[in-house]
Amino acid sequence: MSAILVTGAAGLLGRFVVSDLLAHGHNVRGLDRRQGDSDIEWHVGDVTSPELVQRAMAGVDAVLHIAAIPNIWSGDGQTIMRVNLLGTYTVFDAAEAAGVNRVVFCSSDSVAGYTVREGRMLPPRYAPLDLDHPLLATDPYAISKVLGEDMARAYALRGMSVIALRTVFVAYPEMASEIVARAEDPAAYRGPMVGGPSSAGGGPLYHHIDARDLARAFRLAFELKLEPGVFEQFYLSAQVTLSPEPTLDRLRRLHGDAVEIRDPGVYAAQPFAPLYDLTHAADRLGFVAEYDQRHLLAGLPAFS
C-alpha cells in the first residue's frame, strides 16, 4: 500500500481520483482549500503555501498534482498564473525536499492550442495530433500548463520520475445539462446556462473524457514503471467526441485543407475519433477510455 498525496482532492476531479485510489487499497492524503467528503487525512489551505504543502508532503510516496485554476473562465490571467505556476513550483519543490520520486501533473490538451476561441487559438497543423506536434498555447490557462510541464521536466532532469497527463475537457456528472444545452443550440450557447459548474468545453471538436476514466489514468500513471530522471506526457480523451459532425468533416468546414490528415484510417474506422493520437496512452500507459457521453445526445435532431 502506497501513501499518495492528491492536491485539489476535494475538487470535481480530485474526488474521483481519491475514490479510485482508495478502491485500489492506497493510503490517500488530500490537500485542498476545503475538506472534502472522503474519510482521509486532510490538509486545508492554498497550494501556493510552502508550509502547508511541506506538511502535507511528509512521508508520502507520490504526488498527484491536480490543484489549479481549471480554465480561463475561473480567474483572470494574474490569478491563473499565480495559482497554477506558483502552486506547481511549490508542489515540486516540496516533493523534491521530501524525497518523493513520482509526481503526476495534471496538464491539459490546451497546450496544443486548440481549445479556446477567446484565447486566439490556432488550428492544428495535422491530425491525429501527437506528442511531436508543436505547442501553440495562446491563452493564460494553456500557457500556465505549458510552463507547468516545463517545470515538471526540470524536476525530472533533477532526478524525479514525472508524468504529465494532457487531459481534454472532463465531462463531470454536473456538466450533463450544459452538454445537452450546447448540443441543442450550439450557435446560441453561452454557458454556463443551465446550472453547470462551467461551460461545456472541449474546443471546436467538443472533446471530452469521463471523470472515472481520468481518475483511472492518474492511478495508472502512478503505477507506471519509470526510471528516475524520466519525463513522459500522454494525451487523454474519450474514444469519440461530442460533435454532431464527424471529425474530418468538422475540421474541413472550419479550416479547409489547412489541417493535414496524416492517418485517414483512424477516422474511417471511427468518424468521431478525437483529434489527438491516443495510441501512446494505450501502448505505454495501458489506458483506453471506457466511457463516453454521446448517449446524452441521443434523440436530438443533429444526433439522430
N, C-alpha and C positions, 0 to 999 in steps of 0.2 A: 504494500500500500504506500503510495506516494503522497507527500504533502504539497498541495498546489495552491498558490495564491492567484485569485481571479480579481483583477481590477475591473471596476464597473459591474460588480457581481449582482447588484440589485436592479440593474437596468433591464431593458427589454430583451437584449441578447444575453446578458450575464446570467439571468435566472435560468435560461435554458442550458447554458454551459455548466452551471453549478449542478443542476439536476442530473445531467448526463454523467458528470464526473462522479457524483455520489452513487448513482446507479451502478457504476463500474468499480465501486469499492475504494475510491480515493478519499483522502482526508483533505477537505477543501476549506480554505480561508478566504473571506471576502473583504474587499476594500471598496467603499463607495461613499457618496455624500450622505446616504441614508442607509439604515439597516434594512435588508430585505427579509423575505418571509422564510427562507431556508434556515434550518437549525444547524448553523455552522458558526465558527468564530468570526466575528465582525470587527473591522477597523473602520470607523466612521470619520470621514473628513475628505479633504481635497487631495487629489492625486498629485498636485504640484507641491505638497508639503513634504520636504525631505524627512522630517522627524516621524511623521505618520507612516510614510512608505517604509522607512527603515524598520520601524516596529513590526509592521505587517509582514515584512520580508524575512524576519528572523526564523531560521530553521526550515524553510521550505525547499523543496527540490526543483521546483519550476514555477514560472510565472506565465499566466495567460493575460496579456495586457489588452483590455478591451475599452477601458475608460477613455472617453473622448467626447468632444462636441461632435455629434454624429453627421451633420450636414450643414450646408451654408445657410439654411433657414433657422438653425438653432442658436445662432450667435453671430455677431459681427466679426469682421476679419481679425480685429485685435484679440477678441475673446477666443476665437478658434486657434489662432497661433499660440496664444499664451497657454491654453489648456493642453492642446494636442502636442505641441513641441516641448514645452517645459515639463508637462506631465510625463511624456515618453522619456525624456532625458532623466528625470528623477527616478523613474522605474528602473531603467537600465543601469544607472549609476548605483542605486541601492542594491540591485541584483548582483552586480559585479562585486561590490563590497562584501556582500553576504556569502559569496562563493556559489551563487546559483549558476548552473551551467546551461539551462534551457529556458529560453524565452520565446513565446509565440506572440507575435504582434498582429493585432487586427488592423490590416491595411484595407485597401478599397480598390475596386476596378477603376475608380475615378482617376487613379494615377495615369491611366492611358489617355484620359482627357475627354472621353465620350460619354458624359453623363449629365451635365447641367448646362442648359442653353444660356442661363443667366451668367454663367462663367465664361462666355465666349468660347465655347467648346469647339474643337476641331474634329473633322471626320477622321475615322481610322484610315491608315494607309492601306491595310489589307485585312482580309478575313479568311479563315479564322485568325483572330488576333492572339499572338503567342508572347512568350517572355522576351523574345527578341525585338518586339515592336517598341518604337521609341515612346518615352513617357511625355505626354503632351498636356500636362495639367495646366489649367489656367485660372481656376477659382480657388479661394483661400482654403477650403476644406481639402481639395485634391492636392494642392501644394503642400499642406501640412502632412499628408500621407506620403508624398514623395520624400520629403525631408525626414519623416519618421523612419522610412525604410533606409535612408542614408545613415541615420543614427544606428539602426539595427545592424546594418552591415559593418559599421565601425566597431561595434562591440563584438561582432563575430571575429573581426580582424584581431581583436584583443584576446580572443580565446573562447568566447561563448559559442554555443550552437544555437542559431536563431532562425526562426521561420516566420515569414510574412504571408498572411492569408489575404489575398485580394478578393474580397467578397463583393458581390453585387448587392443591390437593394434587398433587404431582408423583409420578407412578407410575414410579419407577425400576425397572430390572430386578430389583434386590434386594427390591423390595416385592411381587413377584408372589405369593409364598407367603402373605403377610399378606392380600392382597386376596382370595385364594381362601378362606382360613380364615374371614374375616369373612362372605363370601357363603354359606359352608356352614352357619354358625350365628351369625347376627347378634346374637341375644339373649345368647349366651354369650361372644361375642368380647371379649377384653380384651387387646389387643395391646400390644407385640409378643409373639406367641405361638409363632411358627414360624421364628425366626431373622432376621426382617427388621430393618432399622436403626431402625424406628419403627413405630408403629401405622398401619394403613391409615386414611387420613384422608378429607377431602373433605366434612365436615359431614354433616348429616342426609340430603342428597340424593346423597352419595357422588360428588362431583365429582372429576375428575382431569384431568391433562394428561400427555402423554408427554414425557420429557426432551428428545427430539430436536426436538419441536415448540417447546418453550420455548426451547431454545438458538437456534433459528432466529428466534424472536420477539425475542430480545436483539439479534441481528445486524440485523434489520430496524429495530429502534428506533435503533440506532447510525446506520444508513444514512438514516433518515427526514429529509427536508428540514424544518428547523425554524429559525425566526428566533431570534436571541438574545433572551433575556428571556421565552421561552415555556415553559410547563409543561403537559405533557399526561399523561393517565392512560388505561390500557386494561385492561379485564377480559379474561383469557385462560383458555380451557378447551378440552378436547376437545369434539367436537360432540355427545357423548352422555355421560350419567352411568353409574355402575356400579351403580345401584339396580335391584333386581328389579321395582320398581313404576314405571310411567310418572310423570313429574314432577308433573303436576297431581293424580293420584291420591294420591301421597305427601304433597304439600302439604296436600290436603284432609283426609287422615287425621290428619296431625299438628296442623293448625291450623284445621280447619273452614273457615269463609268469611273468616277474618281476613286472608288474603293476596289482594289484588285482582289478578285476571288481566287485564292490560291488552291483551295481544295473544294471544288463544287460538289464532290461526292458527299461531303458532310451534310450539305443542305438538300441534296437529293434524297438521302436516307431519312432525314428529319427536317422538313421545311421550316420548322420553327426553332431550329437549333440556335443557341446563343452565338453572339459574335465571338466569344472567347474560346480558345483552344483548351479543352478540358482534359486532353489526353495525359498531360504531365501529372495532373492531380490523380487521375485514375491509376496510372502506372507506378508512380513513385509514392504517393500518399495512400493509395488504396481507397480513394474517395470517389464515389459516384452518387450523385443526389438520388434519393429515393422518392422524394415528394415534389409536387408542383401544384400551383393554384389555378390552373386553367379551368378546373371544374367550377370555380366561382362564376365563370363567364358563360357557362353552357346556357343556351336558350336566348342570349342576347342577339339582336339582329346581325351584328358584324361577326359573330362567332358561330353562326348556325352551320 
